Amino acid sequence: MNKIYLSPPHLTGEEQPYLNQAFKENWVSVVGSNIQHFERQLSGYLGVSNTVALNSGTSAIHLALKILGVGQNDVVLCQDFTFVATINPVLYEKAVPVLIDSEPETLNMCPDALKKALMECAAQGKKPKAVIAVHLYGMPAKIKQIKDVCNEFDVPLIEDAAEALGSQVHQRYAGTFGDIGIFSFNGNKIITTSSGGALVTENPEWAEKARYLAAQAKENLPYYQHKEIGHNYVMNNLSAGIGCGQMEALESRIEARRNVHARYEAGLSEIIGVTFLKEPDAYVSNRWLSTIRFDQSFSRTFPFELKESLDREGIEIRNMWKPMHLQPLCVNFKRVTTRTQMLTEELFYSGICLPSGSALTIADQERVIAAVKKKVHEYRDQSENSVHYSVG
């Protein structure tokens, strides 16, 4: 049987003319018309004034932090439930992450926990330099409430919309509520540039600073002069060409992934103890990844056993993110919650991500659904003496 991947790239030919043009013009490095065209496409789609195309979403977060002046020992309030790429740039600058718990409706940063953290910082006389909120799996966070809290304490907001291009809250795109937004175009994202990212902002000086730092901080002089530490973060013209073609298909990619999610709901909602992530009122998720959670009638190890079982059948699924406070890299950082224990830990032990590619066939999706149902039935039929392995 063919391997079913979690979220493979979906290339259909719209990209080829842009690549041909790059070869024809002999622009295959970090200059060329595709880069500017891709930036204009993103700005026009999102309704933002400034877009800077970069070589990864991680690079975009790093530049956002540098633009905001984050440095050694500065505090940055970060979403606990995320991929490590959200946190790593904070550590690049030797700043200190404070890990904020999630809320159950979107699984993203809890505005109440954020406010609690900011109040604690204010009581200690330590104003954070930034907040990084994430829109996980394409589901927008409670971003309006988060922005209001940031405004109340006068702390800049970085929106990590790496997984949420095209998602909306009250008809406004994720990534455009914060002071700076970032996107990723890695090979598994809803559109891809092979590897790539972007920084968006309404502040033209910040956009210019991002371009400057991304190009090795070269001064605008007729010779090479550098007075700051720069980075090699500019997107190349070939990657941008792929992105130009992908942008033409973005709406169809979103529609396809939303249809995938709807089919999973129809096929798996009958399983007692399985829940799906619902869209709050006025929210539209791009459904980058379809996720399900198992309630307490399942053991904490069941999602891991399910992954192992589906791996054997050639189906790639993924456990929900292991929260940062459980990562050896971050175990000593402060965490803040309004609950008796972190919700993010519960999410890790109860959730999985299902194959969600925009080119996933109905036949392959039915195979996934059947495999999940089979494993659930086996689990419920097994004796009380079944051995479950532990997960560290």
Residue pairs with C-beta under 8 A, 6 or more apart in sequence:
1 313
1 314
1 367
2 314
2 364
3 314
3 315
3 316
4 314
4 315
4 316
4 355
4 360
4 364
4 367
4 368
5 316
5 355
5 357
6 188
6 289
6 316
6 317
6 318
6 353
6 354
6 355
6 356
6 357
7 188
7 189
7 288
7 289
7 355
7 356
7 357
8 187
8 188
8 357
8 359
9 187
9 188
9 192
9 194
10 192
10 249
10 253
10 357
10 358
10 359
11 192
11 242
11 246
12 249
13 245
14 245
14 246
14 248
14 249
15 241
15 242
15 244
15 245
15 246
16 245
17 245
18 34
18 37
18 240
18 241
18 242
18 244
18 245
19 238
19 241
19 242
21 33
21 34
21 241
22 28
22 32
22 34
22 237
22 238
22 241
25 32
25 33
27 33
27 34
27 237
28 236
28 237
28 238
29 236
29 237
30 215
30 234
30 235
30 236
30 237
31 237
32 236
32 237
32 240
33 237
34 237
34 238
34 240
34 241
34 243
34 244
35 53
35 234
35 235
35 236
35 237
35 240
37 240
37 244
38 53
38 193
38 235
38 240
38 241
38 243
38 244
38 247
39 51
39 52
39 53
39 198
40 51
41 243
41 244
41 247
42 48
42 51
42 53
42 183
42 198
42 200
42 247
43 49
43 50
43 51
43 200
45 173
45 247
45 250
46 173
46 175
46 176
46 181
46 200
47 172
47 173
47 176
48 176
48 181
48 200
48 201
48 202
49 201
49 202
49 204
49 207
50 200
50 201
50 202
50 203
50 204
50 206
50 207
51 198
51 199
51 200
51 207
52 60
52 63
52 198
52 199
52 200
52 207
52 210
52 211
52 214
53 196
53 197
53 198
53 234
53 235
53 240
53 243
54 60
54 63
54 196
54 197
54 198
54 199
54 210
54 214
54 233
54 234
54 235
55 195
55 196
55 197
55 232
55 233
55 234
55 235
55 236
55 239
56 85
56 184
56 186
56 195
56 196
56 197
56 233
57 85
57 160
57 162
57 182
57 183
57 184
57 185
57 186
57 197
57 198
58 85
58 88
58 89
58 184
58 197
59 197
59 214
59 231
59 233
60 182
60 183
60 184
60 197
60 198
60 199
61 85
61 86
61 89
61 132
61 158
61 160
61 182
62 89
62 92
62 93
62 231
62 233
63 199
63 209
63 210
63 213
63 214
63 231
63 233
64 89
64 130
64 158
64 180
64 182
64 199
64 210
65 76
65 89
65 90
65 92
65 93
65 95
65 129
65 130
65 158
66 93
66 213
67 180
67 206
67 209
67 210
67 213
68 129
68 130
68 156
68 158
68 179
68 180
69 129
70 76
70 90
70 93
70 95
70 129
70 130
71 93
71 94
71 95
71 129
72 93
72 94
72 95
73 94
73 95
73 96
74 93
74 95
74 96
74 128
74 129
75 95
75 96
75 98
75 121
75 126
75 127
75 128
75 129
76 90
76 95
76 96
76 97
76 98
76 128
76 129
76 130
76 131
76 132
77 97
77 98
77 100
77 114
77 117
77 118
77 121
77 128
77 130
77 131
77 132
77 155
78 86
78 87
78 90
78 97
78 98
78 99
78 100
78 131
78 132
78 324
79 86
79 99
79 100
79 102
79 108
79 109
79 132
79 133
79 134
79 141
79 160
80 99
80 100
80 101
80 102
80 323
80 324
80 325
80 335
80 342
80 344
81 101
81 102
81 107
81 108
81 134
81 136
81 320
81 321
81 323
81 324
81 343
81 344
81 347
82 134
82 136
82 160
82 321
82 323
82 324
83 162
83 321
84 324
84 327
84 329
85 162
86 132
86 134
86 160
86 324
87 97
87 324
87 329
87 330
90 96
90 97
90 132
91 97
91 329
95 129
96 333
97 324
97 330
97 333
98 117
98 121
98 128
98 333
98 334
98 335
98 336
99 323
99 324
99 325
99 330
99 333
99 334
99 335
99 336
100 109
100 110
100 113
100 114
100 117
100 335
100 336
101 109
101 110
101 113
101 335
101 336
101 337
101 338
101 339
101 342
101 343
101 344
102 108
102 109
102 110
102 343
102 344
102 347
103 109
103 110
103 111
103 112
103 113
103 142
103 343
104 343
105 142
105 280
106 136
106 139
106 140
106 141
106 142
106 277
106 280
106 283
107 136
107 137
107 139
107 277
107 347
108 133
108 134
108 135
108 136
108 139
108 140
108 141
108 142
109 133
109 134
109 141
109 142
109 146
110 142
110 337
110 338
110 343
111 142
111 145
111 146
111 148
111 149
112 338
113 336
113 337
113 338
114 131
114 133
114 146
114 149
114 150
114 336
115 149
115 152
116 336
116 338
117 128
117 336
118 128
118 149
118 152
118 153
118 155
120 336
121 127
121 128
122 153
127 153
127 154
127 155
128 153
128 155
129 155
129 156
130 155
130 156
130 157
130 158
131 146
131 150
131 155
131 156
131 157
131 158
132 158
132 160
133 141
133 143
133 146
133 157
133 158
133 159
133 160
133 178
134 141
134 160
134 162
134 163
135 141
135 143
135 159
135 160
135 161
135 163
135 164
135 167
135 174
135 175
136 163
136 321
137 163
137 277
137 285
137 287
137 288
137 289
137 290
137 291
137 353
138 163
138 164
138 167
138 190
138 257
138 285
138 286
138 287
138 288
138 289
139 164
139 167
139 277
139 279
139 283
139 285
140 164
140 167
140 168
140 169
140 174
140 283
140 285
142 280
143 159
143 169
143 174
143 177
143 178
144 169
144 170
144 177
146 157
147 157
147 177
147 178
150 156
150 157
156 178
156 179
156 180
157 177
157 178
157 179
157 180
158 178
158 179
158 180
158 181
158 182
159 174
159 175
159 176
159 177
159 178
159 180
159 181
159 182
160 182
161 167
161 174
161 175
161 181
161 182
161 183
162 182
162 183
162 184
162 186
162 189
162 197
163 184
163 189
163 190
163 288
163 289
164 174
164 175
164 285
164 286
164 288
165 174
165 175
165 183
165 189
165 190
165 191
165 250
165 286
166 173
166 190
166 250
166 251
166 253
166 254
166 286
167 173
167 174
167 283
167 284
167 285
167 286
168 174
168 283
168 284
169 177
169 282
169 283
169 284
170 282
171 282
174 181
175 181
175 182
175 183
175 200
176 200
179 201
179 203
180 199
180 200
180 201
180 203
180 206
181 199
181 200
181 201
182 197
182 198
182 199
182 200
183 197
183 198
183 200
184 196
184 197
185 191
185 192
185 193
185 194
185 195
185 196
185 197
185 198
185 239
185 243
185 246
186 192
186 195
186 196
187 194
187 195
189 288
190 250
190 253
190 254
190 257
190 286
190 288
190 358
191 243
191 246
191 247
191 249
191 250
191 253
192 242
192 243
192 246
193 235
193 239
193 240
193 242
193 243
193 246
194 238
194 239
194 242
195 239
196 235
196 239
196 240
196 243
197 235
198 235
199 207
199 210
201 207
201 210
211 234
212 218
212 230
213 228
213 230
213 231
213 233
214 230
214 231
214 232
214 233
214 234
215 230
215 233
215 234
216 226
216 230
216 231
216 232
217 226
217 227
217 228
217 229
217 230
217 231
218 224
218 225
218 226
218 230
219 225
219 226
219 227
235 243
246 253
252 358
253 358
254 286
254 287
256 358
256 359
256 360
257 286
257 287
257 288
257 290
257 356
257 357
257 358
258 285
258 286
258 287
260 287
260 290
260 356
260 357
260 358
260 360
260 365
261 276
261 287
261 290
261 356
263 362
263 365
263 369
264 276
264 290
264 292
264 354
264 365
264 369
265 276
267 365
267 366
267 369
268 274
268 276
268 292
268 369
268 372
268 373
269 276
271 372
271 373
271 376
272 297
273 294
273 295
273 297
273 298
274 292
274 293
274 294
274 295
274 376
275 292
275 293
275 295
276 290
276 291
276 292
277 285
277 291
277 293
279 285
287 356
288 356
289 318
289 353
289 354
289 356
290 353
290 354
290 356
291 320
291 351
291 352
291 353
291 354
292 351
292 352
292 354
293 347
293 350
293 351
294 302
294 303
294 350
294 351
295 350
298 350
298 379
299 388
300 349
300 350
300 391
301 388
301 389
301 390
301 391
302 379
302 388
303 319
303 320
303 349
303 350
303 351
303 352
304 319
304 389
304 391
305 375
305 379
305 388
305 389
306 317
306 352
306 372
306 375
307 317
307 318
307 319
307 352
309 371
309 375
310 316
310 317
310 368
310 371
310 372
310 375
313 371
315 355
315 367
315 368
315 371
316 355
317 352
317 353
317 354
317 355
317 368
318 352
318 353
319 348
319 351
319 352
319 353
320 347
320 348
320 350
320 351
320 352
320 353
321 347
321 348
322 348
323 342
323 344
323 345
323 347
323 348
324 330
324 333
325 331
325 333
325 335
325 342
325 344
325 345
326 345
326 348
335 342
337 343
349 391
354 368
354 372
355 364
355 365
355 368
